[in-house]
Amino acid sequence: MIDPRYDTQLLIEGHDLDEDEIRDYFIENLPGDCLLVVGDDELIKIHFHSNEPWNVLKYCATLGEIHDIVIEDMDRQSRGLQG
């Protein structure tokens, strides 16, 4: 089994978004790897590998409107399955 299992990607739209603050929160509170936090103070792109993508969504939803959400099961992908 691949660990972490889920590739989570999304956009956050909001006001006064801070890439460094968001990155620090992920590092300190959400176990995972391959973190990417890029954007500006109104739009941030998140890419993160985690076993608990629901915690990623829960945190990001506190920052603004989340959309373009993609959660892929990398374990299924490695076995040639969809999803």
Backbone as CSV, one residue per row, in Angstrom:
resi,resn,N_x,N_y,N_z,CA_x,CA_y,CA_z,C_x,C_y,C_z
1,MET,0.845,-1.185,0.000,0.000,0.000,0.000,0.887,1.243,0.000
2,ILE,0.475,2.232,-0.776,1.201,3.493,-0.851,0.870,4.330,0.382
3,ASP,1.891,4.958,0.946,1.695,5.798,2.131,2.474,7.089,1.955
4,PRO,1.844,8.244,2.010,0.420,8.461,2.158,-0.359,8.076,0.907
5,ARG,-1.606,7.792,1.100,-2.420,7.170,0.058,-3.095,8.146,-0.907
6,TYR,-3.527,9.308,-0.422,-4.366,10.191,-1.232,-3.626,11.442,-1.702
7,ASP,-3.803,11.743,-2.979,-3.315,12.978,-3.571,-4.487,13.956,-3.555
8,THR,-4.343,15.037,-2.797,-5.414,16.016,-2.643,-4.992,17.326,-3.296
9,GLN,-5.839,17.844,-4.162,-5.574,19.109,-4.842,-6.834,19.961,-4.791
10,LEU,-6.650,21.263,-4.607,-7.792,22.166,-4.573,-7.339,23.611,-4.700
11,LEU,-8.308,24.469,-4.926,-8.089,25.910,-4.933,-8.843,26.523,-3.765
12,ILE,-8.232,27.532,-3.152,-8.882,28.310,-2.096,-9.007,29.741,-2.600
13,GLU,-10.233,30.253,-2.596,-10.464,31.665,-2.911,-10.843,32.370,-1.623
14,GLY,-10.183,33.499,-1.357,-10.482,34.228,-0.134,-9.846,35.603,-0.154
15,HIS,-9.649,36.140,1.035,-9.049,37.471,1.189,-7.898,37.361,2.177
16,ASP,-6.835,38.068,1.897,-5.662,38.103,2.782,-5.100,36.706,3.044
17,LEU,-5.119,35.836,2.027,-4.530,34.505,2.165,-3.014,34.646,2.229
18,ASP,-2.377,33.832,3.046,-0.937,33.913,3.257,-0.313,32.544,3.004
19,GLU,0.436,32.418,1.899,1.065,31.142,1.536,1.898,30.567,2.672
20,ASP,2.728,31.413,3.280,3.623,30.934,4.340,2.851,30.425,5.551
21,GLU,1.807,31.139,5.933,0.982,30.729,7.070,0.302,29.389,6.792
22,ILE,-0.231,29.248,5.594,-0.905,28.002,5.207,0.101,26.854,5.172
23,ARG,1.257,27.081,4.551,2.309,26.054,4.484,2.723,25.623,5.895
24,ASP,2.935,26.592,6.783,3.340,26.281,8.161,2.280,25.445,8.873
25,TYR,0.986,25.774,8.658,-0.081,24.999,9.285,-0.025,23.544,8.825
26,PHE,0.115,23.345,7.525,0.200,21.981,6.998,1.362,21.232,7.635
27,ILE,2.523,21.827,7.640,3.730,21.170,8.162,3.572,20.809,9.635
28,GLU,2.965,21.698,10.408,2.852,21.499,11.854,1.672,20.615,12.264
29,ASN,0.626,20.528,11.421,-0.612,19.883,11.875,-1.142,18.739,11.021
30,LEU,-0.692,18.622,9.782,-1.264,17.618,8.893,-0.168,16.689,8.388
31,PRO,-0.153,15.429,8.826,0.866,14.497,8.348,0.702,14.227,6.853
32,GLY,1.810,14.233,6.136,1.782,13.958,4.709,3.066,14.416,4.054
33,ASP,3.050,14.486,2.720,4.241,14.932,1.999,3.843,15.551,0.664
34,CYS,4.839,15.942,-0.097,4.659,16.554,-1.432,3.774,17.800,-1.377
35,LEU,3.987,18.631,-0.369,3.182,19.832,-0.185,3.558,20.909,-1.198
36,LEU,2.534,21.484,-1.811,2.695,22.625,-2.695,1.614,23.636,-2.323
37,VAL,2.036,24.853,-1.982,1.126,25.944,-1.655,1.581,27.146,-2.474
38,VAL,0.832,27.493,-3.501,1.223,28.615,-4.362,0.021,29.493,-4.676
39,GLY,0.290,30.768,-4.861,-0.769,31.686,-5.235,-0.511,33.080,-4.728
40,ASP,-1.609,33.778,-4.451,-1.507,35.142,-3.946,-2.508,35.318,-2.810
41,ASP,-2.789,36.561,-2.448,-3.643,36.791,-1.284,-5.132,36.536,-1.536
42,GLU,-5.498,36.201,-2.791,-6.902,35.914,-3.102,-7.151,34.509,-3.645
43,LEU,-6.099,33.839,-4.126,-6.263,32.506,-4.700,-5.021,31.669,-4.412
44,ILE,-5.222,30.512,-3.791,-4.124,29.603,-3.440,-4.420,28.227,-4.015
45,LYS,-3.405,27.627,-4.617,-3.470,26.237,-5.092,-2.780,25.367,-4.048
46,ILE,-3.454,24.283,-3.661,-2.903,23.308,-2.705,-2.741,21.977,-3.410
47,HIS,-1.604,21.343,-3.179,-1.353,19.963,-3.609,-0.695,19.294,-2.414
48,PHE,-1.244,18.144,-1.964,-0.730,17.500,-0.756,-1.073,16.016,-0.768
49,HIS,-0.125,15.190,-0.364,-0.353,13.753,-0.209,-0.587,13.476,1.272
50,SER,-1.706,12.808,1.572,-2.117,12.581,2.953,-2.957,11.315,3.049
51,ASN,-3.006,10.752,4.240,-3.925,9.637,4.485,-5.296,10.124,4.948
52,GLU,-5.421,11.426,5.227,-6.668,11.987,5.728,-7.041,13.245,4.946
53,PRO,-7.457,13.087,3.691,-7.767,14.261,2.879,-8.910,15.104,3.453
54,TRP,-9.788,14.499,4.235,-10.898,15.235,4.838,-10.374,16.311,5.781
55,ASN,-9.221,16.082,6.431,-8.643,17.106,7.305,-8.068,18.265,6.490
56,VAL,-7.560,17.968,5.315,-7.092,19.017,4.410,-8.273,19.900,4.012
57,LEU,-9.378,19.277,3.604,-10.571,20.027,3.205,-11.132,20.842,4.362
58,LYS,-11.171,20.229,5.531,-11.714,20.910,6.710,-10.924,22.178,7.020
59,TYR,-9.595,22.088,7.006,-8.766,23.263,7.275,-8.917,24.307,6.180
60,CYS,-8.804,23.902,4.942,-8.860,24.850,3.826,-10.189,25.581,3.765
61,ALA,-11.268,24.916,4.142,-12.587,25.546,4.136,-12.677,26.674,5.160
62,THR,-11.817,26.663,6.167,-11.819,27.758,7.147,-11.162,29.015,6.579
63,LEU,-10.448,28.878,5.459,-9.696,30.000,4.890,-10.463,30.760,3.820
64,GLY,-11.456,30.116,3.226,-12.207,30.735,2.144,-13.028,29.687,1.425
65,GLU,-13.447,30.023,0.233,-14.230,29.098,-0.578,-13.287,28.111,-1.262
66,ILE,-13.553,26.810,-1.131,-12.722,25.809,-1.789,-13.460,25.254,-3.005
67,HIS,-12.702,25.003,-4.075,-13.302,24.445,-5.285,-12.224,23.762,-6.115
68,ASP,-12.624,23.203,-7.241,-11.739,22.393,-8.091,-11.035,21.321,-7.264
69,ILE,-11.808,20.653,-6.419,-11.276,19.648,-5.502,-11.075,18.329,-6.241
70,VAL,-9.867,17.785,-6.108,-9.546,16.482,-6.675,-8.865,15.668,-5.583
71,ILE,-9.418,14.487,-5.303,-8.798,13.565,-4.359,-8.642,12.240,-5.085
72,GLU,-7.411,11.818,-5.268,-7.139,10.580,-5.993,-6.464,9.570,-5.070
73,ASP,-6.911,8.347,-5.173,-6.354,7.242,-4.396,-5.139,6.702,-5.155
74,MET,-3.947,7.072,-4.702,-2.722,6.687,-5.407,-2.443,5.190,-5.300
75,ASP,-2.969,4.529,-4.275,-2.816,3.084,-4.154,-3.582,2.382,-5.271
76,ARG,-4.819,2.808,-5.512,-5.603,2.245,-6.611,-4.930,2.520,-7.956
77,GLN,-4.403,3.715,-8.126,-3.734,4.073,-9.367,-2.514,3.167,-9.603
78,SER,-1.772,2.889,-8.538,-0.564,2.056,-8.681,-0.910,0.618,-9.089
79,ARG,-2.162,0.204,-8.819,-2.630,-1.126,-9.214,-3.369,-1.091,-10.548
80,GLY,-3.338,0.075,-11.238,-3.949,0.195,-12.539,-5.445,0.383,-12.517
81,LEU,-5.986,0.779,-11.349,-7.424,0.979,-11.213,-7.761,2.465,-11.258
82,GLN,-8.986,2.801,-11.572,-9.423,4.195,-11.584,-9.718,4.654,-10.161
83,GLY,-9.547,5.968,-9.935,-9.993,6.554,-8.675,-8.896,6.771,-7.708
